[in-house]
């Protein structure tokens, strides 16, 4: 990557941000819109667009909590939906090679699901999938009860979203905190919860060819041995390089985006 060229783009983007003492740092926020509006989004869209260049790729990423995983997924979601105006200060906006195609998105945050029992987890997954189907106005064509197995529901929703008008035929699937149900469940329910997730991930892995890409995040690898072998598939070296650069905290980015705020903070401490 041409870092000198990228630095110039970063500086131009940072100069458009209104830096005032009244801006509140959005701590704990995972909305890219909130981060951009507040002027605290360090532009990594140049790396995210590379994820859209492959077909049927299964990305599996483990990072600690508060590491920015949900922010990454929200950014992918907004780009996939074609929300170009949101990124007018970002590198992707000026990238003439990116075509801003619209993709259906299935985004499942497992930490937000009801998971007091395997049955509740299954039903909660189906209800979330039903909400997604309703967003794309295809809920009346599911013809499956929320009591049915979640893997069957997932297959049906993927099939329906692949036939939408005005969207690409390859949905994007985002799964945040895949391991949350296993971390929070009672010991005696672990195997039953694991069985629900294993069936779900088996279908997810088998759906690669029908999707633009699948991106799964979690906190720990501890639970992977009990799931299908799909999530443990390593990323290709180019993909690892892309994501390493995405997560990197670089001095030039801190300087481009946050130097003025750091100076304001230092001045505040001196007063």
Phi, psi and omega in degrees: 000140179279098186290328178296317178295320180293320179302319180297319179295320179298316181296319179297319180293318182293326181293340180277351182278131179280109183263112178224157181291342183278349181290126179269133177291124183281072182292133177077008180270143179239016178265120180294328177297315178298320180294317180293314181299325180279351179081021182246014180270111175283113191296113176241017185294338178297328178278322183295323180299334180293333178295333183277357184277340180260162177243137174066027181272141180250107179263132178229118188232127178251124176211157179295166175295156181062030181259354179100013182295315181293325176296319177299314181294323178294323178294315176301316181300314182291323177292317181297328180278359176079025182279067185297321184301328181297331187255028184295341177266001188255163182300322183300330182296324181268358182281106183286346180276342179272128191266355179055046173287150181261129179241140171294142182237129170253107182246118181240114175262105186292340179288342182264358182277151172287125187219034180288343177205162177302322180295318179293324178296314180300313181294320180295321176299315180296321179294322178294319177296324177295320177298320179294317177299322178294322178302322180264009174060042177234012185298330182286351181255004181290311177058033176225136179286151177293351177278345181288169180298137185297332180292327177291321178296317180298314178304316183295316182293318177301316180298317181291319182291334180287350182250011182292145172279151178068013174229156171295155185275006181241100180296159173251132180247125179241125178237117181256135178054058181305330187270359183304315180298327181283326179290324188265349185282159176291151184304318184289346180258359187304310184296321180292318177295319178300322180295319178298313182292323179299317178295320180296313183288334176296316177293319180301312179297321180288349182266004183307314185294340181264359185241154173296306168196165179236129182234116182243133176240157176200178182262328185218153174270357187306323187269357187293328183297336180271351180263176175302154184292347184306307185298338183275357179299124184290151175289155173290158182301314178302321179294318179299320179297318179299312184288328175298319178289326178298314185280344185297140173260108187252141182301320183295328178286318177301318180293317183295321188259328193239359183301314181299321180290321177298318179295320176298319180293318178298316179298320179298318181293330181285333183283000000 
